């Protein structure tokens, strides 16, 4: 059986999403719902990129700030 690795997104490759991550971090409570379509409309990003924005924004909140993901 030939097992292929599952492709994943590394947060270090998400620099083009920085504006969306920063915006969502600041506006999470007031952002219209559902979040994924709202982020797609606002920033013109794909569904996978919108999920990445949510993930990175949550990581920043959980780990204490904007440079928390840069130290890993």
KOLBAVO-158997 format. One record per atom (N, C-alpha, C, O): residue number from 1; residue in one letter; atom name; x, y negated, z negated. Coordinates in Angstrom, 2 decimals. Each point is the difference from the previous one (the first is absolute). Last residue first. Layout:
% KOLBAVO-158997
    nr   rest   atom        px        py        pz
   NUM      A     CA         X         Y         Z
...
END
This chain:
% KOLBAVO-158997
    nr   rest   atom        px        py        pz
    72      X      N      7.49    -29.32    -17.31
    72      X     CA     -0.01      1.46      0.06
    72      X      C      0.76      0.52      1.19
    72      X      O      0.09      1.21      0.20
    71      X      N     -0.95     -5.93     -1.34
    71      X     CA      1.05      0.60     -0.83
    71      X      C      0.05      1.51      0.09
    71      X      O      0.94      0.61     -0.51
    70      X      N     -4.22     -3.50      2.67
    70      X     CA      1.30     -0.16      0.64
    70      X      C      1.12      0.69     -0.79
    70      X      O      1.05      0.30      0.56
    69      X      N     -5.67     -0.64     -2.03
    69      X     CA      0.16      1.02      1.02
    69      X      C      1.36     -0.09      0.69
    69      X      O      0.44      0.98      0.61
    68      X      N     -1.56     -4.17     -3.98
    68      X     CA     -0.02      1.34     -0.60
    68      X      C      0.20      1.08      1.05
    68      X      O      0.69      0.99     -0.27
    67      X      N     -1.05     -5.97      0.71
    67      X     CA      1.24      0.71      0.29
    67      X      C      0.05      1.38     -0.65
    67      X      O      1.05      0.63      0.00
    66      X      N     -4.91     -3.51     -0.46
    66      X     CA      0.30      0.10      1.42
    66      X      C      1.28      0.78      0.27
    66      X      O      0.08      0.70      1.01
    65      X      N     -2.88      0.30     -5.61
    65      X     CA      0.41     -1.15      0.80
    65      X      C      0.45      0.32      1.39
    65      X      O      0.04      1.16      0.41
    64      X      N     -1.37      2.12     -4.18
    64      X     CA      0.45     -1.27     -0.53
    64      X      C      0.57     -1.02      0.95
    64      X      O      0.97     -0.67     -0.35
    63      X      N     -3.14      5.32      0.60
    63      X     CA      1.41      0.02     -0.35
    63      X      C      0.57     -1.39     -0.27
    63      X      O      1.21     -0.15     -0.16
    62      X      N     -5.88      1.01      1.38
    62      X     CA      0.33      1.03     -0.99
    62      X      C      1.43     -0.11     -0.51
    62      X      O      0.28      0.29     -1.16
    61      X      N     -1.83     -3.19      4.62
    61      X     CA     -0.71     -0.30     -1.24
    61      X      C      0.38      0.99     -1.09
    61      X      O      0.20     -0.38     -1.16
    60      X      N      1.54      1.08      5.44
    60      X     CA      0.55     -1.23     -0.57
    60      X      C     -0.67     -0.35     -1.32
    60      X      O      0.66     -0.44     -0.94
    59      X      N     -2.32      4.08      3.41
    59      X     CA      1.32      0.31     -0.56
    59      X      C      0.60     -1.23     -0.66
    59      X      O      0.58      0.09     -1.08
    58      X      N     -4.59     -0.65      3.43
    58      X     CA     -0.21      0.72     -1.26
    58      X      C      1.32      0.36     -0.66
    58      X      O      0.12     -0.08     -1.22
    57      X      N      0.02     -1.87      5.47
    57      X     CA     -0.52     -0.98     -0.96
    57      X      C     -0.21      0.65     -1.36
    57      X      O      0.32     -0.59     -1.03
    56      X      N      0.94      3.38      4.58
    56      X     CA      1.11     -0.84     -0.43
    56      X      C     -0.46     -1.06     -1.01
    56      X      O      0.72     -0.29     -0.96
    55      X      N     -4.02      3.11      2.88
    55      X     CA      0.95      0.79     -0.79
    55      X      C      1.13     -0.87     -0.54
    55      X      O      0.36      0.10     -1.18
    54      X      N     -3.50     -2.01      4.16
    54      X     CA     -0.61      0.29     -1.30
    54      X      C      0.98      0.74     -0.91
    54      X      O      0.12     -0.32     -1.19
    53      X      N      1.29     -0.45      5.59
    53      X     CA     -0.11     -1.26     -0.72
    53      X      C     -0.58      0.23     -1.39
    53      X      O      0.53     -0.50     -0.99
    52      X      N     -0.45      4.13      3.90
    52      X     CA      1.34     -0.30     -0.50
    52      X      C      0.00     -1.30     -0.78
    52      X      O      0.67     -0.10     -1.03
    51      X      N     -4.58      1.29      3.27
    51      X     CA      0.18      0.88     -1.16
    51      X      C      1.38     -0.25     -0.62
    51      X      O      0.13      0.00     -1.22
    50      X      N     -1.01     -2.24      5.18
    50      X     CA     -0.84     -0.54     -1.07
    50      X      C      0.11      0.84     -1.27
    50      X      O      0.04     -0.54     -1.10
    49      X      N      2.13      2.04      5.01
    49      X     CA      0.69     -1.15     -0.55
    49      X      C     -0.81     -0.63     -1.15
    49      X      O      0.58     -0.45     -0.99
    48      X      N     -2.54      3.97      3.39
    48      X     CA      1.13      0.50     -0.79
    48      X      C      0.78     -1.15     -0.64
    48      X      O      0.45      0.11     -1.14
    47      X      N     -4.01     -1.21      4.11
    47      X     CA     -0.49      0.60     -1.25
    47      X      C      1.15      0.50     -0.90
    47      X      O     -0.03     -0.20     -1.21
    46      X      N      1.39     -3.76      4.45
    46      X     CA     -0.63      1.31      0.19
    46      X      C     -0.55      0.52     -1.33
    46      X      O      0.33     -0.54     -1.06
    45      X      N      0.09     -4.84      2.12
    45      X     CA      0.85      1.16     -0.22
    45      X      C     -0.81      1.29      0.18
    45      X      O     -1.23     -0.02      0.03
    44      X      N      0.33     -5.14     -0.14
    44      X     CA      0.15      0.69      1.28
    44      X      C      0.89      1.22     -0.09
    44      X      O      0.84      0.23      0.87
    43      X      N     -2.48     -3.48     -4.41
    43      X     CA      1.40      0.05      0.43
    43      X      C      0.24      0.74      1.32
    43      X      O      1.14      0.06      0.47
    42      X      N     -5.60     -0.82     -2.48
    42      X     CA      0.77     -1.18     -0.39
    42      X      C      1.39     -0.01      0.60
    42      X      O      0.48     -1.05      0.43
    41      X      N     -3.42      4.82      0.21
    41      X     CA     -0.51     -1.21      0.66
    41      X      C      0.90     -1.20     -0.27
    41      X      O      0.33     -0.76      0.91
    40      X      N      0.69      4.78     -3.11
    40      X     CA      0.19      0.17      1.45
    40      X      C     -0.45     -1.24      0.75
    40      X      O      0.68     -0.47      0.91
    39      X      N     -1.46      0.72     -5.56
    39      X     CA      1.41     -0.23      0.30
    39      X      C      0.27      0.11      1.50
    39      X      O      0.80     -0.76      0.55
    38      X      N     -5.13      1.81     -1.99
    38      X     CA      0.27     -1.42     -0.26
    38      X      C      1.45     -0.34      0.32
    38      X      O      0.27     -1.03      0.62
    37      X      N     -1.73      5.58     -0.39
    37      X     CA     -0.46     -0.82      1.13
    37      X      C      0.28     -1.49     -0.19
    37      X      O      0.29     -0.70      0.97
    36      X      N      0.99      3.46     -4.63
    36      X     CA      0.71      0.38      1.23
    36      X      C     -0.50     -0.81      1.20
    36      X      O      0.81     -0.62      0.68
    35      X      N     -2.92      0.17     -5.07
    35      X     CA      1.28     -0.66      0.18
    35      X      C      0.66      0.30      1.34
    35      X      O      0.55     -0.91      0.63
    34      X      N     -6.01      0.80     -1.51
    34      X     CA      1.16      0.85     -0.32
    34      X      C      1.31     -0.67      0.42
    34      X      O      0.05     -0.75      0.98
    33      X      N     -2.12     -2.56     -2.74
    33      X     CA      0.04      1.46     -0.01
    33      X      C     -0.80      0.55      1.16
    33      X      O     -0.96     -0.64      0.43
    32      X      N      3.83     -4.28     -1.77
    32      X     CA     -1.25      0.68      0.33
    32      X      C      0.21      1.51      0.04
    32      X      O      1.12      0.48      0.20
    31      X      N      1.80     -3.64     -3.40
    31      X     CA      0.01      0.53      1.37
    31      X      C     -1.32      0.73      0.27
    31      X      O     -0.47      0.79     -0.81
    30      X      N      1.95     -2.71     -3.45
    30      X     CA     -0.95     -0.75      0.82
    30      X      C     -0.07      0.48      1.44
    30      X      O     -0.83     -0.48      0.77
    29      X      N      3.77      2.41     -4.13
    29      X     CA     -1.31     -0.06     -0.64
    29      X      C     -1.05     -0.72      0.85
    29      X      O     -1.19      0.25     -0.15
    28      X      N      5.79      0.11      1.63
    28      X     CA     -0.62      1.31     -0.10
    28      X      C     -1.42     -0.07     -0.58
    28      X      O     -0.90      0.69      0.48
    27      X      N      4.63     -4.06      0.76
    27      X     CA     -1.44     -0.14      0.24
    27      X      C     -0.79      1.29     -0.13
    27      X      O     -1.11      0.10      0.52
    26      X      N      6.03     -0.66     -1.06
    26      X     CA     -0.56     -1.21     -0.59
    26      X      C     -1.53     -0.06      0.05
    26      X      O     -0.62     -0.66     -0.83
    25      X      N      2.98      4.29      2.82
    25      X     CA      0.38     -0.02     -1.41
    25      X      C     -0.64     -1.20     -0.71
    25      X      O     -0.46      0.12     -1.14
    24      X      N      0.01      0.22      5.81
    24      X     CA     -0.88      0.91     -0.71
    24      X      C      0.32      0.03     -1.49
    24      X      O     -0.91      0.08     -0.83
    23      X      N      3.70     -2.68      3.64
    23      X     CA     -1.35     -0.55     -0.04
    23      X      C     -0.93      0.89     -0.82
    23      X      O     -0.75     -0.49     -0.84
    22      X      N      5.14      2.00      1.62
    22      X     CA      0.00     -1.15     -0.90
    22      X      C     -1.41     -0.58     -0.14
    22      X      O     -0.44     -0.33     -1.10
    21      X      N      1.02      3.78      4.20
    21      X     CA      0.19      0.52     -1.36
    21      X      C     -0.06     -1.16     -1.00
    21      X      O     -0.67      0.10     -1.02
    20      X      N      0.55     -1.18      5.59
    20      X     CA     -1.24      0.63     -0.43
    20      X      C      0.10      0.52     -1.42
    20      X      O     -0.96     -0.12     -0.78
    19      X      N      4.84     -1.69      2.74
    19      X     CA     -1.01     -1.05     -0.16
    19      X      C     -1.32      0.58     -0.51
    19      X      O     -0.62     -0.58     -0.90
    18      X      N      4.13      3.61      1.99
    18      X     CA      0.25     -0.76     -1.22
    18      X      C     -1.04     -1.09     -0.24
    18      X      O     -0.45     -0.18     -1.13
    17      X      N      1.21      3.58      4.78
    17      X     CA     -1.24     -0.05     -0.77
    17      X      C      0.13     -0.88     -1.24
    17      X      O     -0.95     -0.11     -0.78
    16      X      N      4.55      1.14      3.82
    16      X     CA     -0.99     -0.74      0.78
    16      X      C     -1.33     -0.11     -0.72
    16      X      O     -0.87     -0.76      0.42
    15      X      N      4.46      3.36     -2.26
    15      X     CA      0.25     -1.43     -0.08
    15      X      C     -1.01     -0.83      0.75
    15      X      O     -0.33     -1.11     -0.43
    14      X      N      1.07      6.11     -0.65
    14      X     CA     -1.28     -0.71      0.07
    14      X      C      0.17     -1.51     -0.09
    14      X      O     -0.91     -0.69     -0.45
    13      X      N      4.11      4.53     -0.05
    13      X     CA     -0.27     -0.28      1.40
    13      X      C     -1.25     -0.85      0.19
    13      X      O     -0.44     -0.20      1.13
    12      X      N      1.89      1.82     -5.40
    12      X     CA      1.06     -0.88      0.47
    12      X      C     -0.18     -0.36      1.47
    12      X      O      0.60     -0.96      0.47
    11      X      N     -3.43      4.09     -2.80
    11      X     CA     -0.34     -1.39     -0.28
    11      X      C      1.07     -0.97      0.47
    11      X      O     -0.29     -1.18      0.19
    10      X      N     -0.84      5.87      2.18
    10      X     CA      0.87     -0.48     -1.06
    10      X      C     -0.32     -1.47     -0.24
    10      X      O     -0.11     -0.77      0.95
     9      X      N     -2.91      4.95      1.16
     9      X     CA      0.47     -1.37      0.14
     9      X      C      0.85     -0.36     -1.21
     9      X      O     -0.41      0.20     -1.14
     8      X      N     -0.42      4.81      3.63
     8      X     CA     -0.44     -0.91     -1.06
     8      X      C      0.51     -1.39      0.31
     8      X      O      0.89     -0.18      0.83
     7      X      N     -1.67      5.52      1.54
     7      X     CA      0.48     -1.38      0.09
     7      X      C     -0.59     -0.86     -1.12
     7      X      O     -1.19      0.09     -0.31
     6      X      N      2.34      5.23      0.18
     6      X     CA     -1.15     -0.89      0.08
     6      X      C      0.51     -1.44      0.06
     6      X      O      0.76     -0.42     -0.87
     5      X      N      1.92      4.87      2.73
     5      X     CA     -0.18     -0.90     -1.14
     5      X      C     -1.21     -0.90      0.22
     5      X      O     -0.33     -0.38      1.12
     4      X      N      0.53      5.33      0.94
     4      X     CA      0.43     -1.35      0.32
     4      X      C     -0.16     -0.87     -1.24
     4      X      O     -0.96      0.18     -0.76
     3      X      N      1.53      5.37      1.77
     3      X     CA     -0.58     -1.06     -0.82
     3      X      C      0.60     -1.34      0.37
     3      X      O      1.22     -0.18     -0.04
     2      X      N     -1.92      5.31      2.26
     2      X     CA      0.78     -1.23      0.13
     2      X      C     -0.69     -1.11     -0.78
     2      X      O     -1.05     -0.50      0.41
     1      X      N      1.17      6.16     -0.69
     1      X     CA     -0.84     -1.17      0.00
     1      X      C      0.89     -1.24      0.00
     1      X      O      0.91     -0.12     -0.82
END
